[in-house]
Each structure stands twice: as C-alpha cells, then as structure tokens.
Amino acid sequence: MIIITRPSPYGETLTKLCQTAGFAAKHLPFFKISAGPDLPILQHKLNALNDNDIVIATSPQVIEQINQYSTLIQFPTTIQYFAVGQQTATLFSQLTKKKVISPSFNESSEGLLNYLVERNISVTNRNILILCAKNGKTLLKDVLLSRRANVENIYIYHKDRILHSNTILDDNADKMSNINIIAITSQAHLLELEHYCQNKQKSQFTLIVTRKQIKQLAETLGWKRVYLAINANNYNLFRTISTLCSNETIVNTLDENLSW
C-alpha cells in the first residue's frame, strides 16, 4: 500500500498517478488547506511595492489558493520573485509571468536564506512580502528581519489538522507484501505521522521524503528505511514510488533520482 499524505489537490493527483500505474494507493492527508485572511488585500500589498522589492512564495498551496480566489491578480514586473522549492517556483512563474528563483538543492526556507547570502543578494531596506500559511513557520521572516529587511507575512492559506484513527497505519498496511510506502513532503507531515505510528511501523513502512532535513529527522525518530526523492514535484515522487515498487526487496534498484 502507498499512502500519500500531501494535501489536496496535489496529493490526490499523485494518488491517481499511482493508481493508474496499477499500484494500491490511498490519499490520507494530515492537513486541510483553506483560504487565508489576507487574500483580499494581496493586490493592494503588491501595488504598494517599490521597484526591486521581493515577493516569496512558500509552497504550492499559495499558488493554488491565489488561483482559486482570483485570476485577475496583477503581479508587478519590476520586482524580484523567489520561492521555497522548485515546484513552487514553476507554479509561481505562471502567475507572475516572470522568472521565479528557487535554490536547486536545499528546497527549504533555510536553503533560500543561504541562497540569498551565497549570491550576495542584499535585502537591507528592501520590502519583502512572504506569501505563506497562517499557522506556518516564521523562520523566513525572523531571519530577513535580522538582515534589516522590511518584512510582512501575507497569509494566503490556513493549514488545519485532519484527525485519523489511531490504527490508520495498521488498517492500511498490505499484510501480503513488504511494499508499504508513505510519501512525506514536509516536516510537519512527518511530525503529524508520529501520532499514528509505533516502532513496528517504523520498520514495516518505507518513507519517501523530499528534503535532507526531513530524512535526517525521520532517521532520528527511528524510521529504518527512508529514501530521498530528487524534489517535491509529483512526477519525481511518482518515479521514486515506481522504482521502489518494482522490487519487493527494495534494494539495489535506485537510479540517479534516489539516495539513502
């Protein structure tokens, strides 16, 4: 069984990809995404930016909620756009009609902050809008403020917990095969998974994760088999799942898109 924890609509898309390929897959998201309180003021905030100011999109859900709210949002052409993650950058560029920059290897807030330093991109006295979740992390804002930028979080979406049965993993494990996979695309999903698993499941299930930091945390929490996908793009996640499912022993089958 393949369990996809990514929220809708991307989690549903990945689940359908797996099912179409003939894999037993189920969408079991840990969070529900809904519109945030700042969507109505987004255009006003964008209009108030100066040339060379910055807008950062933190996740694909930001773009999804903006698209659902309005297709008429106008993004200025004279500012810089960044994203946390390449998938987010690709989707965001479709909105902005401009290049959106994202770090290639460390697709996280930390990776983006390091990228700005490595490329000598100064944020001092620049206005920065962070398009993010209402109850998300504040690392980006905190660090950028410490670098003397003028930073404002724009809450594009809510992320609310979805509660499941305590036996959710046992209920969905395939007892006839050792192919039991959980796709984890954020640290928050991994920590939420801890509410539903015991040590036996950490040996029974294989995790597919999308960042080195998530992999390291999973191993610290006691997960025995953790694979790192090349990034959080659904296509690459599907390729990773397909590779693992092609060999029931889950050894010696990794291609260039997988690593321990």
Secondary structure as GFF3:
##gff-version 3
##sequence-region A 1 260
A	DSSP	beta_strand	2	4	.	.	.	ID=ss1
A	DSSP	alpha_helix	10	20	.	.	.	ID=ss2
A	DSSP	beta_strand	25	27	.	.	.	ID=ss3
A	DSSP	beta_strand	31	35	.	.	.	ID=ss4
A	DSSP	three_ten_helix	39	41	.	.	.	ID=ss5
A	DSSP	alpha_helix	42	47	.	.	.	ID=ss6
A	DSSP	beta_strand	54	57	.	.	.	ID=ss7
A	DSSP	alpha_helix	60	69	.	.	.	ID=ss8
A	DSSP	beta_strand	80	83	.	.	.	ID=ss9
A	DSSP	alpha_helix	86	96	.	.	.	ID=ss10
A	DSSP	beta_strand	100	101	.	.	.	ID=ss11
A	DSSP	alpha_helix	109	118	.	.	.	ID=ss12
A	DSSP	beta_strand	127	133	.	.	.	ID=ss13
A	DSSP	alpha_helix	139	146	.	.	.	ID=ss14
A	DSSP	beta_strand	150	161	.	.	.	ID=ss15
A	DSSP	alpha_helix	168	172	.	.	.	ID=ss16
A	DSSP	beta_strand	181	184	.	.	.	ID=ss17
A	DSSP	alpha_helix	187	193	.	.	.	ID=ss18
A	DSSP	three_ten_helix	194	196	.	.	.	ID=ss19
A	DSSP	alpha_helix	199	204	.	.	.	ID=ss20
A	DSSP	beta_strand	206	209	.	.	.	ID=ss21
A	DSSP	alpha_helix	212	220	.	.	.	ID=ss22
A	DSSP	beta_strand	226	228	.	.	.	ID=ss23
A	DSSP	alpha_helix	234	245	.	.	.	ID=ss24
###
